[in-house]
Amino acid sequence: MPDPRAERAREAHHLAASTNRLATLFRDVRNQAIRGLRDEGWTYGEIARVVGCSPELVAAIVKGRTGQNRT
């Protein structure tokens, strides 16, 4: 019979992997929307205020410095 701790670890591993994939999808949607707003003339500060993040994060996304490819 499998050890219950091993089963919990396996389940946690699979949940973490699926959560990471989902988070990546949400970041991609966020980043695309932020780039679109910036292309329309919004400032980093305006975007940051509406999104709820820092202007530095907005700048990193716009400049492609978040470690993810621009789509």
C-alpha positions as CSV (number, residue, x, y, z in Angstrom):
1,M,0.0,0.0,0.0
2,P,1.4,3.4,-0.9
3,D,2.5,5.8,1.8
4,P,-0.1,8.5,2.4
5,R,2.7,11.1,2.5
6,A,3.9,10.1,-0.9
7,E,0.4,10.4,-2.3
8,R,0.0,13.9,-0.8
9,A,3.3,14.9,-2.2
10,R,2.3,13.6,-5.6
11,E,-1.0,15.4,-5.5
12,A,0.7,18.7,-4.4
13,H,3.3,18.3,-7.2
14,H,0.5,18.0,-9.8
15,L,-1.5,20.9,-8.4
16,A,1.6,23.1,-8.3
17,A,2.4,22.3,-11.9
18,S,-1.1,23.1,-13.1
19,T,-1.2,26.3,-11.0
20,N,2.1,27.4,-12.6
21,R,0.6,26.8,-16.0
22,L,-2.5,28.8,-15.1
23,A,-0.4,31.6,-13.6
24,T,1.6,31.8,-16.8
25,L,-1.6,32.2,-18.9
26,F,-2.9,34.9,-16.6
27,R,0.5,36.8,-16.8
28,D,0.4,36.6,-20.6
29,V,-3.1,38.1,-20.7
30,R,-2.1,40.8,-18.2
31,N,1.1,41.6,-20.1
32,Q,-0.7,41.8,-23.5
33,A,-3.3,44.1,-22.0
34,I,-0.7,46.4,-20.4
35,R,1.2,46.6,-23.7
36,G,-2.0,47.5,-25.5
37,L,-2.8,50.3,-23.0
38,R,0.7,51.6,-23.3
39,D,0.4,51.6,-27.1
40,E,-2.7,53.7,-26.7
41,G,-0.8,56.3,-24.8
42,W,-1.4,55.4,-21.2
43,T,1.4,56.3,-18.8
44,Y,3.1,53.7,-16.6
45,G,1.5,55.3,-13.5
46,E,-2.0,55.2,-14.9
47,I,-1.6,51.6,-15.9
48,A,-0.1,50.7,-12.5
49,R,-2.9,52.4,-10.7
50,V,-5.7,50.6,-12.7
51,V,-4.0,47.2,-12.6
52,G,-2.9,47.4,-9.0
53,C,0.9,46.9,-9.5
54,S,4.0,49.1,-9.5
55,P,5.0,51.4,-12.4
56,E,8.3,49.5,-12.4
57,L,6.5,46.3,-13.2
58,V,4.6,48.0,-16.0
59,A,7.9,49.4,-17.4
60,A,9.5,45.9,-17.2
61,I,6.5,44.4,-19.1
62,V,6.5,47.1,-21.7
63,K,10.2,46.8,-22.2
64,G,10.2,43.0,-22.3
65,R,12.2,42.5,-19.2
66,T,9.9,40.1,-17.4
67,G,11.5,36.9,-18.6
68,Q,8.6,36.1,-20.9
69,N,8.4,36.5,-24.6
70,R,6.3,39.3,-26.0
71,T,3.3,38.0,-27.9
